[in-house]
Amino acid sequence: MTDVPADDQGGDPACWMHRVCGECGRLADEDPPTRCPSCGAQLEVD
Ligand SMILES: [Zn+2]
């Protein structure tokens, strides 16, 4: 295995800001491009 940091899921808010739905503000379950699980809005890679 390669030396991958175990704390890659750290608490930096910037790492998930791109997942926040622009329509309803919900956090998507996965990285874009995907759809908001709440309102169905398309989340694009910005
Ligand atoms: Zn939404």
mmCIF file of the protein (N, C-alpha, C, O) and its ligand, coordinates in Angstrom:
data_MODEL
# 
_entry.id   MODEL 
# 
loop_
_entity.id 
_entity.type 
_entity.pdbx_number_of_molecules 
1 polymer     1 
2 non-polymer 1 
# 
_entity_poly.entity_id                      1 
_entity_poly.type                           'polypeptide(L)' 
_entity_poly.nstd_linkage                   no 
_entity_poly.nstd_monomer                   no 
_entity_poly.pdbx_seq_one_letter_code       MTDVPADDQGGDPACWMHRVCGECGRLADEDPPTRCPSCGAQLEVD 
_entity_poly.pdbx_seq_one_letter_code_can   MTDVPADDQGGDPACWMHRVCGECGRLADEDPPTRCPSCGAQLEVD 
_entity_poly.pdbx_strand_id                 A 
# 
loop_
_entity_poly_seq.entity_id 
_entity_poly_seq.num 
_entity_poly_seq.mon_id 
_entity_poly_seq.hetero 
1 1  MET n 
1 2  THR n 
1 3  ASP n 
1 4  VAL n 
1 5  PRO n 
1 6  ALA n 
1 7  ASP n 
1 8  ASP n 
1 9  GLN n 
1 10 GLY n 
1 11 GLY n 
1 12 ASP n 
1 13 PRO n 
1 14 ALA n 
1 15 CYS n 
1 16 TRP n 
1 17 MET n 
1 18 HIS n 
1 19 ARG n 
1 20 VAL n 
1 21 CYS n 
1 22 GLY n 
1 23 GLU n 
1 24 CYS n 
1 25 GLY n 
1 26 ARG n 
1 27 LEU n 
1 28 ALA n 
1 29 ASP n 
1 30 GLU n 
1 31 ASP n 
1 32 PRO n 
1 33 PRO n 
1 34 THR n 
1 35 ARG n 
1 36 CYS n 
1 37 PRO n 
1 38 SER n 
1 39 CYS n 
1 40 GLY n 
1 41 ALA n 
1 42 GLN n 
1 43 LEU n 
1 44 GLU n 
1 45 VAL n 
1 46 ASP n 
# 
loop_
_struct_asym.id 
_struct_asym.entity_id 
A 1 
B 2 
# 
loop_
_chem_comp.id 
_chem_comp.type 
_chem_comp.mon_nstd_flag 
ALA 'L-peptide linking' y 
ARG 'L-peptide linking' y 
ASP 'L-peptide linking' y 
CYS 'L-peptide linking' y 
GLN 'L-peptide linking' y 
GLU 'L-peptide linking' y 
GLY 'peptide linking'   y 
HIS 'L-peptide linking' y 
LEU 'L-peptide linking' y 
MET 'L-peptide linking' y 
PRO 'L-peptide linking' y 
SER 'L-peptide linking' y 
THR 'L-peptide linking' y 
TRP 'L-peptide linking' y 
VAL 'L-peptide linking' y 
ZN  non-polymer         . 
# 
_pdbx_entity_nonpoly.entity_id   2 
_pdbx_entity_nonpoly.name        ? 
_pdbx_entity_nonpoly.comp_id     ZN 
# 
_pdbx_nonpoly_scheme.asym_id         B 
_pdbx_nonpoly_scheme.entity_id       2 
_pdbx_nonpoly_scheme.mon_id          ZN 
_pdbx_nonpoly_scheme.ndb_seq_num     1 
_pdbx_nonpoly_scheme.pdb_seq_num     101 
_pdbx_nonpoly_scheme.auth_seq_num    101 
_pdbx_nonpoly_scheme.pdb_mon_id      ZN 
_pdbx_nonpoly_scheme.auth_mon_id     ZN 
_pdbx_nonpoly_scheme.pdb_strand_id   A 
_pdbx_nonpoly_scheme.pdb_ins_code    . 
# 
loop_
_atom_site.group_PDB 
_atom_site.id 
_atom_site.type_symbol 
_atom_site.label_atom_id 
_atom_site.label_alt_id 
_atom_site.label_comp_id 
_atom_site.label_asym_id 
_atom_site.label_entity_id 
_atom_site.label_seq_id 
_atom_site.pdbx_PDB_ins_code 
_atom_site.Cartn_x 
_atom_site.Cartn_y 
_atom_site.Cartn_z 
_atom_site.occupancy 
_atom_site.B_iso_or_equiv 
_atom_site.pdbx_formal_charge 
_atom_site.auth_seq_id 
_atom_site.auth_comp_id 
_atom_site.auth_asym_id 
_atom_site.auth_atom_id 
_atom_site.pdbx_PDB_model_num 
ATOM   1   N  N  . MET A 1 1  ? 0.836   -1.199 0.000   1.00 0.00 ? 1   MET A N  1 
ATOM   2   C  CA . MET A 1 1  ? 0.000   0.000  0.000   1.00 0.00 ? 1   MET A CA 1 
ATOM   3   C  C  . MET A 1 1  ? 0.874   1.255  0.000   1.00 0.00 ? 1   MET A C  1 
ATOM   4   O  O  . MET A 1 1  ? 1.980   1.262  0.541   1.00 0.00 ? 1   MET A O  1 
ATOM   5   N  N  . THR A 1 2  ? 0.362   2.289  -0.605  1.00 0.00 ? 2   THR A N  1 
ATOM   6   C  CA . THR A 1 2  ? 1.079   3.555  -0.599  1.00 0.00 ? 2   THR A CA 1 
ATOM   7   C  C  . THR A 1 2  ? 0.822   4.292  0.704   1.00 0.00 ? 2   THR A C  1 
ATOM   8   O  O  . THR A 1 2  ? -0.059  3.932  1.485   1.00 0.00 ? 2   THR A O  1 
ATOM   9   N  N  . ASP A 1 3  ? 1.596   5.309  0.912   1.00 0.00 ? 3   ASP A N  1 
ATOM   10  C  CA . ASP A 1 3  ? 1.492   6.058  2.159   1.00 0.00 ? 3   ASP A CA 1 
ATOM   11  C  C  . ASP A 1 3  ? 0.410   7.133  2.058   1.00 0.00 ? 3   ASP A C  1 
ATOM   12  O  O  . ASP A 1 3  ? 0.701   8.308  1.835   1.00 0.00 ? 3   ASP A O  1 
ATOM   13  N  N  . VAL A 1 4  ? -0.829  6.710  2.226   1.00 0.00 ? 4   VAL A N  1 
ATOM   14  C  CA . VAL A 1 4  ? -1.959  7.641  2.178   1.00 0.00 ? 4   VAL A CA 1 
ATOM   15  C  C  . VAL A 1 4  ? -2.291  8.114  3.591   1.00 0.00 ? 4   VAL A C  1 
ATOM   16  O  O  . VAL A 1 4  ? -2.488  7.299  4.492   1.00 0.00 ? 4   VAL A O  1 
ATOM   17  N  N  . PRO A 1 5  ? -2.351  9.412  3.777   1.00 0.00 ? 5   PRO A N  1 
ATOM   18  C  CA . PRO A 1 5  ? -2.672  9.934  5.116   1.00 0.00 ? 5   PRO A CA 1 
ATOM   19  C  C  . PRO A 1 5  ? -4.028  9.439  5.602   1.00 0.00 ? 5   PRO A C  1 
ATOM   20  O  O  . PRO A 1 5  ? -5.001  9.455  4.848   1.00 0.00 ? 5   PRO A O  1 
ATOM   21  N  N  . ALA A 1 6  ? -4.099  9.011  6.831   1.00 0.00 ? 6   ALA A N  1 
ATOM   22  C  CA . ALA A 1 6  ? -5.343  8.476  7.387   1.00 0.00 ? 6   ALA A CA 1 
ATOM   23  C  C  . ALA A 1 6  ? -6.335  9.585  7.707   1.00 0.00 ? 6   ALA A C  1 
ATOM   24  O  O  . ALA A 1 6  ? -7.529  9.335  7.866   1.00 0.00 ? 6   ALA A O  1 
ATOM   25  N  N  . ASP A 1 7  ? -5.835  10.804 7.799   1.00 0.00 ? 7   ASP A N  1 
ATOM   26  C  CA . ASP A 1 7  ? -6.712  11.908 8.198   1.00 0.00 ? 7   ASP A CA 1 
ATOM   27  C  C  . ASP A 1 7  ? -7.164  12.733 6.990   1.00 0.00 ? 7   ASP A C  1 
ATOM   28  O  O  . ASP A 1 7  ? -7.392  13.937 7.106   1.00 0.00 ? 7   ASP A O  1 
ATOM   29  N  N  . ASP A 1 8  ? -7.290  12.091 5.851   1.00 0.00 ? 8   ASP A N  1 
ATOM   30  C  CA . ASP A 1 8  ? -7.691  12.791 4.641   1.00 0.00 ? 8   ASP A CA 1 
ATOM   31  C  C  . ASP A 1 8  ? -9.117  13.334 4.722   1.00 0.00 ? 8   ASP A C  1 
ATOM   32  O  O  . ASP A 1 8  ? -9.492  14.225 3.960   1.00 0.00 ? 8   ASP A O  1 
ATOM   33  N  N  . GLN A 1 9  ? -9.904  12.795 5.645   1.00 0.00 ? 9   GLN A N  1 
ATOM   34  C  CA . GLN A 1 9  ? -11.287 13.236 5.812   1.00 0.00 ? 9   GLN A CA 1 
ATOM   35  C  C  . GLN A 1 9  ? -11.393 14.392 6.810   1.00 0.00 ? 9   GLN A C  1 
ATOM   36  O  O  . GLN A 1 9  ? -12.448 14.603 7.408   1.00 0.00 ? 9   GLN A O  1 
ATOM   37  N  N  . GLY A 1 10 ? -10.335 15.112 6.982   1.00 0.00 ? 10  GLY A N  1 
ATOM   38  C  CA . GLY A 1 10 ? -10.262 16.178 7.979   1.00 0.00 ? 10  GLY A CA 1 
ATOM   39  C  C  . GLY A 1 10 ? -11.373 17.209 7.899   1.00 0.00 ? 10  GLY A C  1 
ATOM   40  O  O  . GLY A 1 10 ? -12.211 17.161 6.998   1.00 0.00 ? 10  GLY A O  1 
ATOM   41  N  N  . GLY A 1 11 ? -11.378 18.123 8.821   1.00 0.00 ? 11  GLY A N  1 
ATOM   42  C  CA . GLY A 1 11 ? -12.520 19.017 8.966   1.00 0.00 ? 11  GLY A CA 1 
ATOM   43  C  C  . GLY A 1 11 ? -12.442 20.310 8.186   1.00 0.00 ? 11  GLY A C  1 
ATOM   44  O  O  . GLY A 1 11 ? -13.107 21.277 8.560   1.00 0.00 ? 11  GLY A O  1 
ATOM   45  N  N  . ASP A 1 12 ? -11.661 20.375 7.118   1.00 0.00 ? 12  ASP A N  1 
ATOM   46  C  CA . ASP A 1 12 ? -11.585 21.606 6.343   1.00 0.00 ? 12  ASP A CA 1 
ATOM   47  C  C  . ASP A 1 12 ? -12.870 21.831 5.552   1.00 0.00 ? 12  ASP A C  1 
ATOM   48  O  O  . ASP A 1 12 ? -13.169 21.052 4.646   1.00 0.00 ? 12  ASP A O  1 
ATOM   49  N  N  . PRO A 1 13 ? -13.629 22.861 5.866   1.00 0.00 ? 13  PRO A N  1 
ATOM   50  C  CA . PRO A 1 13 ? -14.918 23.089 5.201   1.00 0.00 ? 13  PRO A CA 1 
ATOM   51  C  C  . PRO A 1 13 ? -14.788 23.246 3.698   1.00 0.00 ? 13  PRO A C  1 
ATOM   52  O  O  . PRO A 1 13 ? -15.711 22.891 2.965   1.00 0.00 ? 13  PRO A O  1 
ATOM   53  N  N  . ALA A 1 14 ? -13.686 23.760 3.226   1.00 0.00 ? 14  ALA A N  1 
ATOM   54  C  CA . ALA A 1 14 ? -13.513 24.008 1.798   1.00 0.00 ? 14  ALA A CA 1 
ATOM   55  C  C  . ALA A 1 14 ? -13.592 22.734 0.978   1.00 0.00 ? 14  ALA A C  1 
ATOM   56  O  O  . ALA A 1 14 ? -13.893 22.772 -0.215  1.00 0.00 ? 14  ALA A O  1 
ATOM   57  N  N  . CYS A 1 15 ? -13.316 21.587 1.629   1.00 0.00 ? 15  CYS A N  1 
ATOM   58  C  CA . CYS A 1 15 ? -13.285 20.332 0.881   1.00 0.00 ? 15  CYS A CA 1 
ATOM   59  C  C  . CYS A 1 15 ? -14.685 19.857 0.524   1.00 0.00 ? 15  CYS A C  1 
ATOM   60  O  O  . CYS A 1 15 ? -14.830 19.001 -0.349  1.00 0.00 ? 15  CYS A O  1 
ATOM   61  N  N  . TRP A 1 16 ? -15.704 20.374 1.160   1.00 0.00 ? 16  TRP A N  1 
ATOM   62  C  CA . TRP A 1 16 ? -17.063 19.939 0.797   1.00 0.00 ? 16  TRP A CA 1 
ATOM   63  C  C  . TRP A 1 16 ? -17.962 21.076 0.353   1.00 0.00 ? 16  TRP A C  1 
ATOM   64  O  O  . TRP A 1 16 ? -19.138 20.853 0.066   1.00 0.00 ? 16  TRP A O  1 
ATOM   65  N  N  . MET A 1 17 ? -17.437 22.286 0.290   1.00 0.00 ? 17  MET A N  1 
ATOM   66  C  CA . MET A 1 17 ? -18.249 23.424 -0.147  1.00 0.00 ? 17  MET A CA 1 
ATOM   67  C  C  . MET A 1 17 ? -18.813 23.221 -1.549  1.00 0.00 ? 17  MET A C  1 
ATOM   68  O  O  . MET A 1 17 ? -19.913 23.683 -1.854  1.00 0.00 ? 17  MET A O  1 
ATOM   69  N  N  . HIS A 1 18 ? -18.062 22.534 -2.397  1.00 0.00 ? 18  HIS A N  1 
ATOM   70  C  CA . HIS A 1 18 ? -18.519 22.316 -3.774  1.00 0.00 ? 18  HIS A CA 1 
ATOM   71  C  C  . HIS A 1 18 ? -19.654 21.310 -3.834  1.00 0.00 ? 18  HIS A C  1 
ATOM   72  O  O  . HIS A 1 18 ? -20.269 21.128 -4.885  1.00 0.00 ? 18  HIS A O  1 
ATOM   73  N  N  . ARG A 1 19 ? -19.939 20.653 -2.708  1.00 0.00 ? 19  ARG A N  1 
ATOM   74  C  CA . ARG A 1 19 ? -21.045 19.697 -2.666  1.00 0.00 ? 19  ARG A CA 1 
ATOM   75  C  C  . ARG A 1 19 ? -22.344 20.348 -2.218  1.00 0.00 ? 19  ARG A C  1 
ATOM   76  O  O  . ARG A 1 19 ? -23.403 19.728 -2.307  1.00 0.00 ? 19  ARG A O  1 
ATOM   77  N  N  . VAL A 1 20 ? -22.286 21.564 -1.746  1.00 0.00 ? 20  VAL A N  1 
ATOM   78  C  CA . VAL A 1 20 ? -23.485 22.217 -1.230  1.00 0.00 ? 20  VAL A CA 1 
ATOM   79  C  C  . VAL A 1 20 ? -24.384 22.652 -2.374  1.00 0.00 ? 20  VAL A C  1 
ATOM   80  O  O  . VAL A 1 20 ? -23.945 23.345 -3.292  1.00 0.00 ? 20  VAL A O  1 
ATOM   81  N  N  . CYS A 1 21 ? -25.634 22.245 -2.317  1.00 0.00 ? 21  CYS A N  1 
ATOM   82  C  CA . CYS A 1 21 ? -26.608 22.592 -3.339  1.00 0.00 ? 21  CYS A CA 1 
ATOM   83  C  C  . CYS A 1 21 ? -26.876 24.088 -3.328  1.00 0.00 ? 21  CYS A C  1 
ATOM   84  O  O  . CYS A 1 21 ? -27.139 24.678 -2.280  1.00 0.00 ? 21  CYS A O  1 
ATOM   85  N  N  . GLY A 1 22 ? -26.804 24.696 -4.515  1.00 0.00 ? 22  GLY A N  1 
ATOM   86  C  CA . GLY A 1 22 ? -27.047 26.127 -4.632  1.00 0.00 ? 22  GLY A CA 1 
ATOM   87  C  C  . GLY A 1 22 ? -28.520 26.479 -4.511  1.00 0.00 ? 22  GLY A C  1 
ATOM   88  O  O  . GLY A 1 22 ? -28.870 27.639 -4.293  1.00 0.00 ? 22  GLY A O  1 
ATOM   89  N  N  . GLU A 1 23 ? -29.381 25.482 -4.653  1.00 0.00 ? 23  GLU A N  1 
ATOM   90  C  CA . GLU A 1 23 ? -30.822 25.724 -4.622  1.00 0.00 ? 23  GLU A CA 1 
ATOM   91  C  C  . GLU A 1 23 ? -31.380 25.629 -3.203  1.00 0.00 ? 23  GLU A C  1 
ATOM   92  O  O  . GLU A 1 23 ? -32.160 26.484 -2.782  1.00 0.00 ? 23  GLU A O  1 
ATOM   93  N  N  . CYS A 1 24 ? -30.985 24.605 -2.476  1.00 0.00 ? 24  CYS A N  1 
ATOM   94  C  CA . CYS A 1 24 ? -31.581 24.387 -1.157  1.00 0.00 ? 24  CYS A CA 1 
ATOM   95  C  C  . CYS A 1 24 ? -30.555 24.346 -0.028  1.00 0.00 ? 24  CYS A C  1 
ATOM   96  O  O  . CYS A 1 24 ? -30.919 24.358 1.148   1.00 0.00 ? 24  CYS A O  1 
ATOM   97  N  N  . GLY A 1 25 ? -29.265 24.297 -0.389  1.00 0.00 ? 25  GLY A N  1 
ATOM   98  C  CA . GLY A 1 25 ? -28.227 24.352 0.629   1.00 0.00 ? 25  GLY A CA 1 
ATOM   99  C  C  . GLY A 1 25 ? -27.885 23.012 1.251   1.00 0.00 ? 25  GLY A C  1 
ATOM   100 O  O  . GLY A 1 25 ? -27.070 22.951 2.171   1.00 0.00 ? 25  GLY A O  1 
ATOM   101 N  N  . ARG A 1 26 ? -28.485 21.947 0.774   1.00 0.00 ? 26  ARG A N  1 
ATOM   102 C  CA . ARG A 1 26 ? -28.185 20.630 1.314   1.00 0.00 ? 26  ARG A CA 1 
ATOM   103 C  C  . ARG A 1 26 ? -26.829 20.142 0.797   1.00 0.00 ? 26  ARG A C  1 
ATOM   104 O  O  . ARG A 1 26 ? -26.391 20.500 -0.296  1.00 0.00 ? 26  ARG A O  1 
ATOM   105 N  N  . LEU A 1 27 ? -26.184 19.313 1.620   1.00 0.00 ? 27  LEU A N  1 
ATOM   106 C  CA . LEU A 1 27 ? -24.912 18.726 1.226   1.00 0.00 ? 27  LEU A CA 1 
ATOM   107 C  C  . LEU A 1 27 ? -25.167 17.440 0.449   1.00 0.00 ? 27  LEU A C  1 
ATOM   108 O  O  . LEU A 1 27 ? -25.828 16.527 0.943   1.00 0.00 ? 27  LEU A O  1 
ATOM   109 N  N  . ALA A 1 28 ? -24.635 17.377 -0.772  1.00 0.00 ? 28  ALA A N  1 
ATOM   110 C  CA . ALA A 1 28 ? -24.816 16.181 -1.587  1.00 0.00 ? 28  ALA A CA 1 
ATOM   111 C  C  . ALA A 1 28 ? -24.031 15.010 -1.013  1.00 0.00 ? 28  ALA A C  1 
ATOM   112 O  O  . ALA A 1 28 ? -23.089 15.191 -0.242  1.00 0.00 ? 28  ALA A O  1 
ATOM   113 N  N  . ASP A 1 29 ? -24.436 13.814 -1.402  1.00 0.00 ? 29  ASP A N  1 
ATOM   114 C  CA . ASP A 1 29 ? -23.821 12.601 -0.883  1.00 0.00 ? 29  ASP A CA 1 
ATOM   115 C  C  . ASP A 1 29 ? -22.489 12.278 -1.545  1.00 0.00 ? 29  ASP A C  1 
ATOM   116 O  O  . ASP A 1 29 ? -21.718 11.465 -1.035  1.00 0.00 ? 29  ASP A O  1 
ATOM   117 N  N  . GLU A 1 30 ? -22.221 12.908 -2.669  1.00 0.00 ? 30  GLU A N  1 
ATOM   118 C  CA . GLU A 1 30 ? -20.992 12.615 -3.408  1.00 0.00 ? 30  GLU A CA 1 
ATOM   119 C  C  . GLU A 1 30 ? -20.519 13.848 -4.138  1.00 0.00 ? 30  GLU A C  1 
ATOM   120 O  O  . GLU A 1 30 ? -21.242 14.840 -4.241  1.00 0.00 ? 30  GLU A O  1 
ATOM   121 N  N  . ASP A 1 31 ? -19.300 13.782 -4.645  1.00 0.00 ? 31  ASP A N  1 
ATOM   122 C  CA . ASP A 1 31 ? -18.740 14.915 -5.365  1.00 0.00 ? 31  ASP A CA 1 
ATOM   123 C  C  . ASP A 1 31 ? -19.473 15.140 -6.681  1.00 0.00 ? 31  ASP A C  1 
ATOM   124 O  O  . ASP A 1 31 ? -19.893 14.179 -7.325  1.00 0.00 ? 31  ASP A O  1 
ATOM   125 N  N  . PRO A 1 32 ? -19.631 16.387 -7.086  1.00 0.00 ? 32  PRO A N  1 
ATOM   126 C  CA . PRO A 1 32 ? -20.223 16.681 -8.378  1.00 0.00 ? 32  PRO A CA 1 
ATOM   127 C  C  . PRO A 1 32 ? -19.321 16.217 -9.518  1.00 0.00 ? 32  PRO A C  1 
ATOM   128 O  O  . PRO A 1 32 ? -18.119 16.065 -9.302  1.00 0.00 ? 32  PRO A O  1 
ATOM   129 N  N  . PRO A 1 33 ? -19.840 15.986 -10.712 1.00 0.00 ? 33  PRO A N  1 
ATOM   130 C  CA . PRO A 1 33 ? -21.237 16.247 -11.082 1.00 0.00 ? 33  PRO A CA 1 
ATOM   131 C  C  . PRO A 1 33 ? -22.187 15.186 -10.538 1.00 0.00 ? 33  PRO A C  1 
ATOM   132 O  O  . PRO A 1 33 ? -21.970 13.985 -10.701 1.00 0.00 ? 33  PRO A O  1 
ATOM   133 N  N  . THR A 1 34 ? -23.250 15.665 -9.884  1.00 0.00 ? 34  THR A N  1 
ATOM   134 C  CA . THR A 1 34 ? -24.262 14.783 -9.328  1.00 0.00 ? 34  THR A CA 1 
ATOM   135 C  C  . THR A 1 34 ? -25.535 15.599 -9.140  1.00 0.00 ? 34  THR A C  1 
ATOM   136 O  O  . THR A 1 34 ? -25.591 16.769 -9.516  1.00 0.00 ? 34  THR A O  1 
ATOM   137 N  N  . ARG A 1 35 ? -26.540 14.985 -8.565  1.00 0.00 ? 35  ARG A N  1 
ATOM   138 C  CA . ARG A 1 35 ? -27.776 15.713 -8.295  1.00 0.00 ? 35  ARG A CA 1 
ATOM   139 C  C  . ARG A 1 35 ? -27.989 15.848 -6.797  1.00 0.00 ? 35  ARG A C  1 
ATOM   140 O  O  . ARG A 1 35 ? -27.622 14.976 -6.009  1.00 0.00 ? 35  ARG A O  1 
ATOM   141 N  N  . CYS A 1 36 ? -28.589 16.960 -6.435  1.00 0.00 ? 36  CYS A N  1 
ATOM   142 C  CA . CYS A 1 36 ? -28.937 17.171 -5.036  1.00 0.00 ? 36  CYS A CA 1 
ATOM   143 C  C  . CYS A 1 36 ? -29.947 16.110 -4.606  1.00 0.00 ? 36  CYS A C  1 
ATOM   144 O  O  . CYS A 1 36 ? -30.962 15.925 -5.276  1.00 0.00 ? 36  CYS A O  1 
ATOM   145 N  N  . PRO A 1 37 ? -29.689 15.414 -3.507  1.00 0.00 ? 37  PRO A N  1 
ATOM   146 C  CA . PRO A 1 37 ? -30.599 14.364 -3.042  1.00 0.00 ? 37  PRO A CA 1 
ATOM   147 C  C  . PRO A 1 37 ? -31.906 14.926 -2.477  1.00 0.00 ? 37  PRO A C  1 
ATOM   148 O  O  . PRO A 1 37 ? -32.859 14.180 -2.251  1.00 0.00 ? 37  PRO A O  1 
ATOM   149 N  N  . SER A 1 38 ? -31.947 16.203 -2.258  1.00 0.00 ? 38  SER A N  1 
ATOM   150 C  CA . SER A 1 38 ? -33.134 16.815 -1.671  1.00 0.00 ? 38  SER A CA 1 
ATOM   151 C  C  . SER A 1 38 ? -34.059 17.417 -2.731  1.00 0.00 ? 38  SER A C  1 
ATOM   152 O  O  . SER A 1 38 ? -35.239 17.071 -2.795  1.00 0.00 ? 38  SER A O  1 
ATOM   153 N  N  . CYS A 1 39 ? -33.519 18.325 -3.568  1.00 0.00 ? 39  CYS A N  1 
ATOM   154 C  CA . CYS A 1 39 ? -34.359 19.024 -4.536  1.00 0.00 ? 39  CYS A CA 1 
ATOM   155 C  C  . CYS A 1 39 ? -34.100 18.583 -5.971  1.00 0.00 ? 39  CYS A C  1 
ATOM   156 O  O  . CYS A 1 39 ? -34.856 18.945 -6.872  1.00 0.00 ? 39  CYS A O  1 
ATOM   157 N  N  . GLY A 1 40 ? -33.040 17.805 -6.197  1.00 0.00 ? 40  GLY A N  1 
ATOM   158 C  CA . GLY A 1 40 ? -32.764 17.279 -7.528  1.00 0.00 ? 40  GLY A CA 1 
ATOM   159 C  C  . GLY A 1 40 ? -32.011 18.217 -8.438  1.00 0.00 ? 40  GLY A C  1 
ATOM   160 O  O  . GLY A 1 40 ? -31.832 17.914 -9.617  1.00 0.00 ? 40  GLY A O  1 
ATOM   161 N  N  . ALA A 1 41 ? -31.567 19.339 -7.932  1.00 0.00 ? 41  ALA A N  1 
ATOM   162 C  CA . ALA A 1 41 ? -30.810 20.278 -8.750  1.00 0.00 ? 41  ALA A CA 1 
ATOM   163 C  C  . ALA A 1 41 ? -29.470 19.665 -9.152  1.00 0.00 ? 41  ALA A C  1 
ATOM   164 O  O  . ALA A 1 41 ? -28.852 18.928 -8.384  1.00 0.00 ? 41  ALA A O  1 
ATOM   165 N  N  . GLN A 1 42 ? -29.039 19.982 -10.361 1.00 0.00 ? 42  GLN A N  1 
ATOM   166 C  CA . GLN A 1 42 ? -27.764 19.470 -10.837 1.00 0.00 ? 42  GLN A CA 1 
ATOM   167 C  C  . GLN A 1 42 ? -26.617 20.238 -10.203 1.00 0.00 ? 42  GLN A C  1 
ATOM   168 O  O  . GLN A 1 42 ? -26.593 21.468 -10.234 1.00 0.00 ? 42  GLN A O  1 
ATOM   169 N  N  . LEU A 1 43 ? -25.666 19.511 -9.626  1.00 0.00 ? 43  LEU A N  1 
ATOM   170 C  CA . LEU A 1 43 ? -24.471 20.148 -9.088  1.00 0.00 ? 43  LEU A CA 1 
ATOM   171 C  C  . LEU A 1 43 ? -23.341 19.944 -10.087 1.00 0.00 ? 43  LEU A C  1 
ATOM   172 O  O  . LEU A 1 43 ? -22.981 18.815 -10.418 1.00 0.00 ? 43  LEU A O  1 
ATOM   173 N  N  . GLU A 1 44 ? -22.795 21.042 -10.556 1.00 0.00 ? 44  GLU A N  1 
ATOM   174 C  CA . GLU A 1 44 ? -21.730 20.976 -11.544 1.00 0.00 ? 44  GLU A CA 1 
ATOM   175 C  C  . GLU A 1 44 ? -20.381 21.172 -10.881 1.00 0.00 ? 44  GLU A C  1 
ATOM   176 O  O  . GLU A 1 44 ? -20.283 21.792 -9.822  1.00 0.00 ? 44  GLU A O  1 
ATOM   177 N  N  . VAL A 1 45 ? -19.356 20.647 -11.502 1.00 0.00 ? 45  VAL A N  1 
ATOM   178 C  CA . VAL A 1 45 ? -17.998 20.911 -11.054 1.00 0.00 ? 45  VAL A CA 1 
ATOM   179 C  C  . VAL A 1 45 ? -17.659 22.352 -11.419 1.00 0.00 ? 45  VAL A C  1 
ATOM   180 O  O  . VAL A 1 45 ? -17.714 22.729 -12.590 1.00 0.00 ? 45  VAL A O  1 
ATOM   181 N  N  . ASP A 1 46 ? -17.317 23.137 -10.444 1.00 0.00 ? 46  ASP A N  1 
ATOM   182 C  CA . ASP A 1 46 ? -17.066 24.543 -10.699 1.00 0.00 ? 46  ASP A CA 1 
ATOM   183 C  C  . ASP A 1 46 ? -15.578 24.807 -10.861 1.00 0.00 ? 46  ASP A C  1 
ATOM   184 O  O  . ASP A 1 46 ? -15.173 25.948 -11.084 1.00 0.00 ? 46  ASP A O  1 
HETATM 185 ZN ZN . ZN  B 2 .  ? -30.968 21.020 -3.466  1.00 0.00 2 101 ZN  A ZN 1 
# 
